[in-house]
Amino acid sequence: MSYGPNPWQQTQWDWRAAGNFMGGGAGSGLLVFTALSGAQGTAAMLLVLAGLALVGLGLLCVWLEIGRPLRALHVFFNPRTSWMTREGFVATLLFPAGLAAAAGVTGFVWITALLALAFVYCQGRILKAARGIPAWREPLVVPLIVSTGLAEGGGLFLLTHPLHGLANQALMAVFGALLAARWIAWIAYRRRLAPSAAPRALAALDRAGAALQGYGTWLAFALVAPAGIGLAGGTLAGLLAAAAGLLAAGAGLWLKYTLITRAAFNQGFALKNLPVRGVRA
């Protein structure tokens, strides 16, 4: 769409930028849940490496989006004002800490989890700093991005429960709390966004939000609750938890993809005073 007073959809950030938020958030959440689970040995190593791989895949996506990839190091030049720079610095600490955690070095799994939290927080602040996109600049986008990243990571952790068997009742309760927190963040964000965003942006968000609430929250909670409160056990509990994790992670990833690629409408030009020939401004 040509420039004008009506909102138009930005085209600079596409699926590759969305991939950074999707992989980075889900990978960070998985690293946090790995620390909370107290995983040891091979299970801890594989979970940490999977989380780092997701974060790395997200960073690879955004690197591919850069018009001149060889200038990617320029992202480190502006730490005082750029949240993208801060995300890059956190990433440079996250990977060596994560590798140390995967190697079993004592204490590094918690350092990795804290860095993962910082990483996903930086992602939320990157969106908030985009002043021209109403769906991104809304301050409540930060808790939405953080909560959905953690919920996605928890979902991936539960999805892999049949392989590692570490998803106990306490972790399922944490997962349920994150589903509730994400739902609250989404409702508050959507209400605050209503007066400022373009109708097409709201329509795209509503479609993704319906999946987030229906499948990613209520159905996921209904599946994990029996295992979380002990009504289901053994193989059935593992399967229910895995299904809940798949729904929660998938709905969150779809919401972020929609937010970056389909709901990213510029606000358009707004001229409060139009010049009129012969009339003094």
C-alpha positions in Angstrom: 0.0 0.0 0.0 1.3 3.5 -0.8 1.9 6.0 2.0 -1.0 8.0 3.1 -3.3 8.8 6.1 -4.5 5.3 6.4 -2.5 2.6 8.2 -0.4 0.3 6.1 1.3 -3.0 6.9 5.0 -2.8 7.4 7.1 -5.1 5.2 10.6 -4.7 6.7 10.0 -7.5 9.3 8.8 -10.7 7.8 8.7 -14.4 8.9 12.4 -14.3 9.6 11.9 -11.6 12.3 9.0 -13.5 13.6 11.2 -16.6 13.8 13.6 -14.7 16.2 10.7 -14.0 18.6 9.3 -17.5 18.3 12.5 -19.4 18.7 14.0 -17.1 21.2 11.0 -17.0 23.5 10.2 -20.7 23.4 13.9 -21.6 23.8 14.3 -19.3 26.8 11.2 -20.8 28.4 12.5 -24.3 27.9 15.8 -23.3 29.6 13.9 -21.9 32.6 11.8 -25.0 32.9 14.9 -27.2 32.7 16.4 -25.3 35.7 13.1 -25.6 37.6 13.0 -29.4 36.9 16.3 -30.1 38.5 17.2 -32.2 35.6 20.6 -34.0 35.8 22.9 -35.9 33.4 21.8 -36.7 29.9 18.3 -35.3 30.3 19.6 -31.9 31.4 22.2 -31.8 28.6 19.6 -32.6 25.9 17.0 -30.1 27.3 19.6 -27.3 27.6 21.0 -27.9 24.1 17.4 -27.9 22.7 16.7 -24.6 24.4 19.9 -23.1 23.0 19.2 -24.5 19.6 15.8 -22.7 19.5 17.4 -19.4 20.6 20.1 -19.9 18.0 17.6 -20.7 15.3 15.8 -17.5 16.1 19.0 -15.5 15.9 19.8 -17.2 12.6 16.5 -16.1 11.2 17.0 -12.5 12.1 20.6 -12.6 10.7 19.2 -13.9 7.4 16.8 -10.9 7.3 19.6 -8.4 7.5 20.2 -6.8 4.2 24.0 -6.9 4.7 24.6 -10.0 7.0 28.4 -9.2 7.2 27.5 -6.1 9.2 25.6 -8.0 11.8 28.3 -7.0 14.4 27.0 -3.5 14.2 24.2 -4.6 16.5 26.6 -4.4 19.4 27.4 -0.7 18.8 24.5 1.0 20.7 24.0 -0.6 24.1 22.9 2.6 25.8 19.6 3.0 23.8 19.0 -0.2 21.8 17.2 -3.2 23.2 18.3 -5.2 20.2 21.9 -4.5 21.2 21.2 -5.6 24.8 19.6 -8.8 23.4 22.8 -9.4 21.5 24.9 -9.0 24.6 22.7 -11.3 26.6 22.9 -13.9 23.8 26.7 -13.8 23.9 26.5 -14.7 27.6 23.7 -17.1 27.3 25.4 -19.6 24.9 28.6 -20.1 26.9 26.7 -20.4 30.1 24.3 -22.8 28.5 27.1 -25.0 27.2 28.6 -25.0 30.7 25.2 -26.1 32.1 24.9 -28.8 29.4 28.4 -30.0 30.5 27.2 -30.4 34.0 29.1 -27.5 35.6 27.5 -26.8 39.0 25.3 -23.7 39.2 25.4 -22.8 35.5 21.9 -24.1 34.8 20.5 -21.4 37.0 22.7 -18.7 35.5 21.5 -19.9 32.1 17.8 -19.6 33.3 18.4 -16.0 34.5 20.0 -15.1 31.2 17.1 -16.7 29.3 14.7 -14.6 31.3 16.7 -11.5 30.4 16.8 -12.5 26.8 13.0 -12.9 26.5 12.5 -9.6 28.4 14.8 -7.8 25.8 12.6 -9.2 23.1 9.5 -7.7 24.6 11.3 -4.3 24.9 12.4 -4.5 21.3 8.8 -4.6 20.2 7.7 -1.8 22.6 10.4 0.5 21.2 8.8 0.3 17.7 6.9 3.6 18.0 5.3 3.5 14.6 3.4 0.2 15.1 0.5 0.5 17.5 0.4 -3.3 18.1 4.0 -3.3 19.1 4.5 -0.1 21.0 1.7 -0.9 23.5 3.5 -1.3 26.9 1.6 -4.4 27.8 3.2 -6.2 24.9 6.2 -6.8 27.2 4.4 -9.0 29.8 2.6 -10.7 26.9 5.9 -11.6 25.2 7.5 -12.7 28.4 4.5 -14.8 29.6 3.9 -16.5 26.3 7.6 -17.3 25.9 7.7 -19.0 29.3 4.4 -20.8 28.6 5.7 -22.0 25.3 8.9 -23.3 26.9 6.8 -25.0 29.5 4.7 -26.5 26.8 7.8 -27.9 25.0 9.0 -29.3 28.3 5.7 -31.1 28.9 5.7 -32.2 25.2 8.9 -34.0 25.8 7.8 -35.5 29.2 7.4 -39.0 27.7 11.2 -38.9 26.9 12.5 -37.5 30.2 9.8 -38.1 32.8 10.6 -34.9 34.7 7.3 -33.1 34.6 6.1 -33.5 38.2 3.0 -32.0 39.7 4.8 -28.9 40.9 6.0 -28.1 37.4 2.5 -28.8 35.9 1.2 -26.3 38.5 3.8 -23.7 37.3 2.7 -24.4 33.8 -0.9 -23.9 34.6 -0.1 -20.6 36.4 1.8 -19.4 33.3 -1.2 -20.2 31.1 -3.4 -18.1 33.4 -0.8 -15.3 33.4 -0.5 -15.3 29.6 -4.3 -15.2 29.3 -4.5 -12.2 31.6 -1.7 -10.5 29.7 -3.5 -11.1 26.4 -6.9 -9.8 27.6 -5.3 -6.7 29.1 -3.2 -6.1 26.0 -6.1 -6.5 23.6 -8.3 -4.1 25.5 -5.6 -1.4 25.7 -4.9 -1.8 22.0 -8.5 -1.5 20.8 -8.6 2.3 20.4 -5.3 2.7 18.5 -4.7 -0.2 16.2 -6.0 -0.6 12.7 -9.1 -2.7 12.2 -7.2 -5.2 10.1 -4.5 -5.6 12.7 -7.2 -6.2 15.4 -8.9 -8.7 13.2 -5.7 -10.7 12.7 -4.9 -10.6 16.4 -8.4 -11.7 17.3 -8.1 -14.8 15.1 -4.8 -15.8 16.8 -6.1 -14.7 20.2 -9.1 -17.0 19.8 -6.7 -20.0 19.3 -4.6 -18.8 22.2 -7.6 -18.7 24.6 -9.5 -21.7 23.3 -6.8 -24.3 22.5 -3.7 -22.8 24.1 -5.3 -21.9 27.4 -8.6 -23.6 28.3 -8.1 -26.9 26.5 -4.5 -27.1 27.5 -5.4 -26.4 31.1 -8.2 -29.0 31.0 -5.7 -31.6 29.7 -2.9 -30.9 32.2 -5.2 -30.4 35.3 -5.9 -34.2 35.9 -2.2 -35.0 35.8 -1.4 -31.9 37.9 -3.8 -32.7 40.7 -3.1 -36.5 40.7 -6.3 -37.7 39.0 -4.3 -39.2 36.2 -1.0 -41.0 36.5 1.5 -43.0 34.7 1.4 -43.1 30.9 -2.0 -41.3 30.7 -0.6 -38.4 32.7 2.4 -38.1 30.4 0.2 -38.2 27.3 -2.2 -35.6 28.7 0.7 -33.3 29.7 2.3 -33.7 26.3 -0.9 -32.8 24.5 -1.4 -29.8 26.7 2.2 -28.7 26.1 1.8 -29.0 22.3 -1.4 -26.9 22.3 0.1 -24.2 24.6 3.3 -23.9 22.6 1.6 -23.9 19.2 -1.0 -21.3 20.1 1.7 -19.0 21.6 4.0 -19.3 18.6 1.1 -18.6 16.2 0.2 -15.5 18.2 3.7 -14.1 17.9 3.9 -14.9 14.2 0.7 -13.0 13.7 1.8 -10.1 15.9 5.0 -9.7 13.8 3.8 -10.4 10.3 0.0 -9.8 10.1 -0.9 -7.3 12.8 2.0 -4.9 12.2 0.1 -2.0 10.7 1.7 1.4 10.8 -0.5 4.1 12.4 -0.5 6.2 9.1 0.1 9.9 8.9 -1.9 12.2 11.1 -2.0 15.9 10.4 -3.9 17.9 13.0 -3.7 21.2 11.2 -3.9 21.3 7.4 -2.5 24.3 5.6 -5.1 26.4 3.8 -4.2 29.1 1.3 -4.9 32.5 2.5 -5.4 31.5 6.2 -2.7 32.2 8.8 -1.8 29.0 10.7 
